[in-house]
Amino acid sequence: MPKLVHVVGAGLAGLAAAVQLQRRGAQVVLHDAAGYAGGRCRSYYDAKLGATLDSGNHIVLSGHAATLNYTRAIGAADELAGPAQPDYPFVDLATRARWIVRMSPGRLPWWIFDSNARVPNTGPGDYLSLVPLLFAKPGRSVAQTMRANGPLWDRLLRPLLHALLQVEPREASAELTAAMVREIVLAGGLAWRPLMARNGLGSAFVDPALRLLQHGGAAIRLESSLKEIGFAADKPRVQTLNFAHEQIAVDVNHAVILAVPPEIAQTLVPGMRAPTRFAAAASVHFAVEPPFGLPPLTGLLNGTAEWLFASDGRLAVTVNNAEALLDTPHEALAATVWAEVAQAASLPATPMPAWQVVMNKRATFAALPDQETLRPGTRTRWNNLMLAGDWTATGLPATIEGAIRSGQKAADTLLNEPMERR
């Protein structure tokens, strides 16, 4: 195994790789071009609201084993919280109907036989529409694989899949969707329990990892922008890392994990393919105390907002696949969303509280069938260079779980390589 590994990119994939490397005895140097770690999964102070916000609202499922193991490894397991049972409350903003989907905790889905627990206006037979998805073929969309309409689709499957896929679920890769659903469905109802970072993404995923790495002797170099990778002429290996202000020699017992966005990786690695289409996402935050009894997570149908998050002193919503809203003035978007939030939370529509819009034009790669074929694997043709990121071939869409798995896989693959191959 290499004695020292340079991890380039301190997003979630890079942090997961660095933690895994250090746990297995390698010395780590963690680089990032930004002045902070976390990438697209971080917290920051917003002067307008006078509060710490997340770069995006994220849902983690209790069946995401790599994510939970990562938080345990960095000492942050208690930072993820959610309802004790796999319950999903919904509000239809058009009809004002409300219901709660209450999944049974065991492996057998008894809840679909209970009219008070399953989706309104569905019967047990409707849930068999998921079966074809579990045998999805590569290159096909969800709509080409399973029934993508009706009450079950509209009132449960589409909202959940939209949150996890970040693209219109009917158009999404059936293969990716099936892999995600198969893992959770087969694990039983408790694997569907939604979890949120109760003190923010930074406290759950980033800050504890940095403390652990520093305590273990890792070097953390922020504002360290990699400009070029030098490859050896006579061997398939990385020879130098050329940063903006220094050149670092990669010795024979050193290695590199590249955990940067795909567009940056393509400028650094010759001939590398990567996804070319991306999905936008928006988060809108309101500085208002949630009313007593409001669930921490509520699905919103037939509106602009899709999921309502409630935490101390704040309500926030997500808008997935938000390309159509990129040119919408933020004040207009906030006003539209607040009207929906006020209805869902039974709050006065006026005055609108202080707000902030966070727009991410390239939140994730688009989980479409043609984009799945462009995702590169962990290995490269250079023996001491591995790739990590939720956009690599993880078998999952661009989720926190996929990012963490990619980093851990890159670390393990590198450390398991025989030294003579490098």
C-alpha positions as CSV (number, residue, x, y, z in Angstrom):
1,M,0.0,0.0,0.0
2,P,1.2,3.6,-0.6
3,K,2.7,5.4,2.3
4,L,1.3,8.8,1.3
5,V,-1.8,9.6,-0.8
6,H,-2.7,13.1,-2.1
7,V,-6.5,13.4,-2.2
8,V,-7.4,16.3,-4.5
9,G,-10.9,17.6,-3.7
10,A,-12.3,18.0,-0.2
11,G,-15.9,17.5,-1.1
12,L,-17.8,14.6,0.4
13,A,-16.2,12.0,-1.8
14,G,-12.7,13.3,-1.1
15,L,-13.4,13.5,2.7
16,A,-14.7,9.9,2.7
17,A,-11.6,8.8,0.8
18,A,-9.3,10.6,3.2
19,V,-10.9,9.2,6.3
20,Q,-10.8,5.7,4.8
21,L,-7.1,6.1,3.9
22,Q,-6.2,7.3,7.3
23,R,-8.2,4.5,9.1
24,R,-6.2,2.0,7.0
25,G,-2.8,3.5,7.9
26,A,-1.9,5.7,5.0
27,Q,-0.6,9.3,5.4
28,V,-3.0,11.8,3.8
29,V,-2.6,15.2,2.2
30,L,-6.0,16.7,1.4
31,H,-6.2,19.5,-1.2
32,D,-9.0,21.8,-2.3
33,A,-9.0,24.8,-4.6
34,A,-11.7,26.5,-2.4
35,G,-11.0,28.1,0.9
36,Y,-13.3,25.6,2.6
37,A,-14.0,21.9,2.6
38,G,-17.3,20.2,1.8
39,G,-17.8,21.1,-1.9
40,R,-21.6,21.0,-2.7
41,C,-22.3,19.5,0.8
42,R,-21.4,22.2,3.3
43,S,-22.7,24.8,5.6
44,Y,-21.9,28.6,5.6
45,Y,-23.0,31.7,7.4
46,D,-25.6,33.8,5.6
47,A,-25.4,37.5,6.6
48,K,-28.9,38.2,5.2
49,L,-30.6,35.8,7.6
50,G,-27.9,36.0,10.3
51,A,-27.9,32.2,10.4
52,T,-25.9,29.2,9.2
53,L,-27.4,27.7,6.0
54,D,-26.7,24.5,4.0
55,S,-25.7,24.7,0.4
56,G,-28.7,22.5,-0.3
57,N,-31.4,20.5,1.5
58,H,-30.5,16.8,1.6
59,I,-32.4,13.7,2.6
60,V,-30.5,10.6,3.7
61,L,-32.3,7.3,4.1
62,S,-31.6,5.1,7.1
63,G,-30.8,2.3,4.7
64,H,-27.8,4.2,3.4
65,A,-25.2,2.1,5.1
66,A,-22.1,3.8,3.8
67,T,-23.4,7.2,4.9
68,L,-24.2,6.0,8.4
69,N,-20.9,4.1,8.7
70,Y,-19.0,7.3,7.7
71,T,-20.8,9.4,10.3
72,R,-19.9,6.8,12.9
73,A,-16.3,6.8,11.8
74,I,-16.0,10.6,12.2
75,G,-17.9,10.7,15.5
76,A,-21.0,12.4,14.1
77,A,-23.6,9.6,14.1
78,D,-25.9,11.7,16.4
79,E,-26.0,14.5,13.9
80,L,-28.4,12.7,11.7
81,A,-32.0,12.7,13.0
82,G,-35.5,12.0,11.7
83,P,-38.8,10.4,12.6
84,A,-38.7,7.2,14.6
85,Q,-40.8,5.4,12.0
86,P,-40.7,5.5,8.2
87,D,-43.6,8.0,7.9
88,Y,-44.0,10.4,5.0
89,P,-46.6,13.2,5.4
90,F,-47.8,14.9,2.2
91,V,-49.8,18.0,1.4
92,D,-51.5,18.4,-2.0
93,L,-51.4,22.2,-2.5
94,A,-54.0,22.1,-5.3
95,T,-56.7,20.1,-3.4
96,R,-55.5,20.9,0.2
97,A,-55.7,17.1,0.9
98,R,-53.3,15.8,3.6
99,W,-52.2,12.2,4.3
100,I,-49.4,10.2,5.8
101,V,-47.8,7.2,4.2
102,R,-46.8,4.9,7.1
103,M,-44.5,2.1,6.1
104,S,-44.3,-0.9,8.3
105,P,-40.8,-1.4,9.9
106,G,-40.2,-5.0,9.0
107,R,-39.1,-6.6,5.7
108,L,-42.6,-7.6,4.7
109,P,-44.6,-4.6,3.4
110,W,-47.7,-5.1,5.5
111,W,-48.5,-1.4,5.2
112,I,-49.7,-1.7,1.6
113,F,-52.7,-3.8,3.0
114,D,-53.7,-1.1,5.4
115,S,-55.9,1.6,3.8
116,N,-54.9,4.0,6.6
117,A,-51.2,3.5,6.0
118,R,-50.8,3.3,2.2
119,V,-51.2,6.0,-0.4
120,P,-54.9,7.2,-0.7
121,N,-56.8,5.8,-3.6
122,T,-54.5,2.9,-4.1
123,G,-54.9,-0.8,-3.5
124,P,-52.4,-3.5,-2.7
125,G,-52.2,-4.6,-6.3
126,D,-51.0,-1.1,-7.4
127,Y,-47.7,-1.7,-5.6
128,L,-46.8,-4.5,-8.0
129,S,-46.0,-1.8,-10.6
130,L,-42.6,-1.6,-8.9
131,V,-41.7,-5.2,-9.8
132,P,-40.6,-4.6,-13.4
133,L,-38.3,-1.8,-12.1
134,L,-36.4,-4.3,-10.1
135,F,-35.4,-6.1,-13.3
136,A,-34.6,-2.9,-15.3
137,K,-32.3,-3.2,-18.3
138,P,-29.5,-0.8,-19.1
139,G,-30.3,2.1,-21.4
140,R,-33.9,2.3,-20.6
141,S,-35.8,5.0,-18.7
142,V,-38.2,4.5,-15.8
143,A,-41.2,5.2,-18.0
144,Q,-40.1,2.5,-20.4
145,T,-39.8,0.0,-17.6
146,M,-42.7,0.5,-15.2
147,R,-46.1,2.2,-15.0
148,A,-45.3,5.8,-14.3
149,N,-48.8,7.3,-13.6
150,G,-51.7,6.9,-11.3
151,P,-52.2,7.7,-7.6
152,L,-49.2,5.7,-6.3
153,W,-46.9,7.3,-8.8
154,D,-48.2,10.8,-8.3
155,R,-48.5,10.7,-4.5
156,L,-45.5,8.8,-3.4
157,L,-43.1,7.4,-6.0
158,R,-42.5,10.5,-8.1
159,P,-41.9,12.8,-5.2
160,L,-39.5,10.4,-3.5
161,L,-37.7,9.5,-6.7
162,H,-37.5,13.2,-7.8
163,A,-35.7,14.0,-4.5
164,L,-33.2,11.2,-4.9
165,L,-32.6,11.4,-8.7
166,Q,-32.8,15.2,-9.2
167,V,-34.3,14.7,-12.6
168,E,-37.8,14.0,-13.8
169,P,-38.2,10.4,-12.7
170,R,-40.0,9.2,-15.9
171,E,-36.9,10.2,-17.9
172,A,-34.4,8.8,-15.4
173,S,-32.2,5.8,-15.9
174,A,-34.2,2.7,-14.8
175,E,-31.0,0.9,-14.0
176,L,-29.9,3.6,-11.5
177,T,-33.4,3.9,-10.0
178,A,-33.7,0.1,-9.7
179,A,-30.3,-0.1,-7.9
180,M,-31.4,2.5,-5.4
181,V,-34.9,1.1,-4.8
182,R,-33.7,-2.5,-4.7
183,E,-31.3,-1.8,-1.8
184,I,-33.9,-0.1,0.3
185,V,-36.9,-2.2,-0.5
186,L,-35.2,-5.5,0.3
187,A,-34.0,-4.0,3.6
188,G,-37.5,-3.4,4.8
189,G,-39.5,-0.3,5.9
190,L,-37.0,1.0,8.5
191,A,-34.5,1.5,5.7
192,W,-36.9,4.2,4.3
193,R,-36.7,6.3,7.4
194,P,-35.7,9.8,6.3
195,L,-32.8,11.4,8.1
196,M,-31.7,15.1,8.0
197,A,-28.6,16.9,9.3
198,R,-30.1,18.5,12.4
199,N,-27.3,21.0,12.9
200,G,-26.4,21.4,9.2
201,L,-24.3,19.5,6.7
202,G,-21.1,20.9,8.0
203,S,-21.7,19.5,11.5
204,A,-22.8,16.1,10.1
205,F,-20.3,15.4,7.4
206,V,-17.5,18.0,7.1
207,D,-16.2,19.5,10.3
208,P,-15.9,16.2,12.3
209,A,-14.0,14.6,9.4
210,L,-11.5,17.5,9.2
211,R,-11.0,17.3,13.0
212,L,-10.4,13.5,12.7
213,L,-8.0,13.9,9.8
214,Q,-6.0,16.7,11.5
215,H,-5.8,14.7,14.8
216,G,-4.5,11.7,12.8
217,G,-1.7,13.8,11.2
218,A,-3.2,14.6,7.8
219,A,-2.2,17.8,6.1
220,I,-5.1,19.9,4.9
221,R,-4.3,22.4,2.2
222,L,-7.2,24.7,1.2
223,E,-6.9,27.2,-1.6
224,S,-4.6,24.7,-3.3
225,S,-5.7,24.6,-6.9
226,L,-4.4,21.7,-9.1
227,K,-3.6,23.0,-12.6
228,E,-1.9,20.0,-14.2
229,I,-1.0,16.4,-13.6
230,G,2.4,15.2,-14.9
231,F,2.4,11.6,-16.1
232,A,5.6,9.5,-16.4
233,A,6.8,8.8,-19.9
234,D,8.0,5.3,-19.2
235,K,5.5,4.0,-16.7
236,P,1.7,4.2,-16.3
237,R,1.8,6.4,-13.2
238,V,1.4,10.0,-12.0
239,Q,4.8,11.7,-11.5
240,T,4.0,15.3,-10.5
241,L,1.1,17.4,-9.2
242,N,1.4,20.9,-10.5
243,F,-0.6,23.3,-8.2
244,A,-0.9,27.0,-8.7
245,H,1.9,27.8,-6.3
246,E,4.0,24.6,-6.1
247,Q,4.9,21.4,-7.9
248,I,4.8,18.2,-5.8
249,A,6.7,15.1,-6.8
250,V,4.7,11.9,-6.5
251,D,7.2,9.3,-5.4
252,V,7.1,5.6,-6.2
253,N,5.3,4.9,-2.9
254,H,2.9,7.8,-3.2
255,A,-0.5,7.9,-5.0
256,V,-3.4,10.2,-5.9
257,I,-7.1,10.2,-5.6
258,L,-8.8,12.8,-7.8
259,A,-12.1,13.8,-6.3
260,V,-13.0,16.9,-8.2
261,P,-16.1,17.8,-10.4
262,P,-16.2,16.1,-13.8
263,E,-15.5,19.2,-15.8
264,I,-12.3,19.8,-13.9
265,A,-11.3,16.1,-14.0
266,Q,-11.5,16.1,-17.7
267,T,-9.0,19.0,-18.0
268,L,-6.6,17.0,-15.8
269,V,-6.9,13.5,-17.1
270,P,-6.3,12.9,-20.8
271,G,-9.1,11.1,-22.7
272,M,-11.4,10.7,-19.8
273,R,-15.2,10.5,-20.4
274,A,-17.7,12.0,-18.0
275,P,-21.3,13.1,-17.8
276,T,-22.2,16.1,-19.9
277,R,-25.7,17.0,-18.6
278,F,-26.5,18.3,-15.2
279,A,-29.5,19.1,-13.1
280,A,-30.1,22.4,-11.2
281,A,-31.6,22.6,-7.7
282,A,-32.9,25.4,-5.6
283,S,-33.3,25.8,-1.9
284,V,-35.4,28.6,-0.3
285,H,-34.9,29.4,3.4
286,F,-37.3,31.3,5.6
287,A,-36.4,32.7,9.0
288,V,-39.5,31.6,10.9
289,E,-40.2,29.3,13.7
290,P,-42.0,26.1,12.6
291,P,-45.5,25.7,14.2
292,F,-45.7,23.1,17.0
293,G,-46.2,19.6,15.6
294,L,-45.0,20.3,12.1
295,P,-43.1,17.2,10.9
296,P,-39.4,17.6,10.1
297,L,-40.1,16.6,6.5
298,T,-43.2,17.1,4.4
299,G,-43.8,16.3,0.8
300,L,-45.6,19.0,-1.2
301,L,-47.5,18.2,-4.4
302,N,-48.7,20.4,-7.3
303,G,-46.6,23.4,-6.4
304,T,-43.2,24.8,-7.1
305,A,-41.8,23.6,-3.7
306,E,-41.4,19.8,-3.4
307,W,-40.2,19.1,0.1
308,L,-40.6,21.2,3.2
309,F,-37.9,21.0,5.9
310,A,-38.6,22.2,9.5
311,S,-35.8,23.0,11.9
312,D,-35.3,25.3,14.9
313,G,-36.0,28.9,13.7
314,R,-36.3,28.0,10.0
315,L,-38.4,26.5,7.3
316,A,-36.8,25.5,4.0
317,V,-37.9,23.9,0.8
318,T,-36.2,22.2,-2.1
319,V,-37.0,22.6,-5.8
320,N,-35.5,19.8,-7.8
321,N,-34.7,19.8,-11.5
322,A,-35.0,23.6,-11.3
323,E,-33.6,24.6,-14.8
324,A,-36.8,26.5,-15.6
325,L,-36.3,28.7,-12.6
326,L,-32.8,29.8,-13.2
327,D,-33.8,33.2,-14.7
328,T,-36.6,33.8,-12.2
329,P,-35.9,36.8,-9.9
330,H,-35.2,35.4,-6.4
331,E,-37.8,37.7,-4.8
332,A,-40.5,36.3,-7.1
333,L,-39.4,32.8,-6.4
334,A,-39.4,33.3,-2.6
335,A,-42.9,34.9,-2.8
336,T,-44.3,32.0,-4.7
337,V,-42.7,29.4,-2.5
338,W,-43.7,31.2,0.7
339,A,-47.4,31.1,-0.3
340,E,-47.1,27.3,-0.6
341,V,-45.2,27.0,2.7
342,A,-47.7,29.1,4.6
343,Q,-50.5,26.9,3.3
344,A,-48.7,23.6,4.1
345,A,-47.6,24.8,7.6
346,S,-50.9,26.7,8.4
347,L,-49.1,30.0,8.8
348,P,-50.2,33.5,7.8
349,A,-49.4,34.3,4.2
350,T,-48.4,37.9,5.1
351,P,-46.0,39.3,5.9
352,M,-43.4,37.1,4.3
353,P,-40.5,36.4,6.7
354,A,-36.9,37.1,5.8
355,W,-35.8,34.7,3.1
356,Q,-32.8,33.5,1.1
357,V,-32.6,31.6,-2.2
358,V,-29.7,29.3,-2.9
359,M,-29.5,28.3,-6.5
360,N,-27.1,25.6,-7.8
361,K,-27.0,25.4,-11.5
362,R,-25.0,22.2,-11.6
363,A,-26.2,20.4,-8.5
364,T,-25.8,16.9,-9.8
365,F,-25.1,15.1,-13.0
366,A,-28.4,14.2,-14.8
367,A,-29.3,10.6,-14.0
368,L,-30.4,9.8,-17.5
369,P,-29.8,6.6,-19.4
370,D,-27.3,8.2,-21.9
371,Q,-25.4,9.9,-19.1
372,E,-25.0,6.7,-17.1
373,T,-22.8,5.3,-19.9
374,L,-20.4,8.2,-19.6
375,R,-19.5,7.7,-16.0
376,P,-15.9,6.5,-15.5
377,G,-14.8,3.8,-13.2
378,T,-12.7,4.2,-10.1
379,R,-9.5,3.0,-11.8
380,T,-7.6,4.9,-14.4
381,R,-4.9,3.6,-16.8
382,W,-2.4,5.1,-14.4
383,N,-1.7,2.7,-11.5
384,N,-1.4,5.3,-8.8
385,L,-4.4,7.4,-9.8
386,M,-8.0,6.7,-8.8
387,L,-11.2,8.7,-9.3
388,A,-13.9,9.5,-6.8
389,G,-17.1,11.5,-6.9
390,D,-20.8,10.9,-7.1
391,W,-20.5,11.3,-10.9
392,T,-18.3,8.3,-11.2
393,A,-19.7,4.8,-11.8
394,T,-21.0,4.1,-8.3
395,G,-24.2,2.3,-9.5
396,L,-26.2,5.0,-7.8
397,P,-27.5,8.4,-8.7
398,A,-25.7,11.5,-7.4
399,T,-26.6,11.1,-3.8
400,I,-24.6,11.6,-0.5
401,E,-24.5,7.8,-0.3
402,G,-23.0,7.5,-3.8
403,A,-20.4,10.2,-3.0
404,I,-19.3,8.5,0.2
405,R,-19.1,5.1,-1.5
406,S,-17.1,6.4,-4.3
407,G,-14.5,7.9,-1.9
408,Q,-14.3,4.7,0.1
409,K,-14.0,2.5,-3.0
410,A,-11.2,4.7,-4.4
411,A,-9.3,4.4,-1.1
412,D,-9.8,0.7,-0.8
413,T,-8.9,0.0,-4.4
414,L,-5.7,2.0,-4.1
415,L,-4.6,0.4,-0.9
416,N,-5.3,-3.1,-2.1
417,E,-3.1,-2.7,-5.2
418,P,0.2,-4.6,-5.1
419,M,3.1,-2.2,-4.8
420,E,4.8,-3.6,-7.9
421,R,1.9,-2.4,-10.1
422,R,2.8,1.2,-9.2
